[in-house]
Amino acid sequence: RDPFAVYKNGSINNYHDALAYAETTGRRRLMRAIYSNRLVEAFFFGRYYEAMDMAEKYRNESEITMPIEYILNSFLEGLTAFHLARSESCSRWMELGENSIHSFRSWAVHSAWNFDNKLFLLEAESYFCHGQYDKAEEKYQSAIESSRLHRFVHEEGLACELFGSFCKTRGK
């Protein structure tokens, strides 16, 4: 069974059914929730093209308001874009990643506590893509330290994992 399934009188058995239901009934909030959940799942299981597809669909359905899922999706979309940019050298991916950095820079002005660690990690990934390895390493370390300091344990783990991938790629 799909872990993100929605059940309604037994007629919805997986996310495809739930999405079809949301689309036919005009339930945009449900559509955004499905796209958001699928983005998170795809990102953490390394299915980056699916993650980017869900991020794009979410972005196209988003309203002007900024719920917490929008912030998470922007973060994961940026990380996904940089990953894909390294594997494909596609300017579209770099542009999406840089757009995420721009968003997090503006948000960090209002709440460094909540956004600095994410900004540092996005910047590290950008520097990695551009071959600026010393700056990338510095930003990975800043992301890890900021996440630890602000007790974002899950994001500290993610920063450590991405830093580990960076080090492995660099032969360290």
Secondary structure, DSSP 4 states (H G I P E B T S, - for coil): --TT---STT---SHHHHHHHHHHHT-HHHHHHHHHHHHHHHHHTT-HHHHHHHHHHHHHH--SS--HHHHHHHHHHHHHHHHHHHHH--HHHHHHHHHHHHHHHHHHHH-HHHHHHHHHHHHHHHHHHTT-HHHHHHHHHHHHHHHHHTT-HHHHHHHHHHHHHHHHHTT-
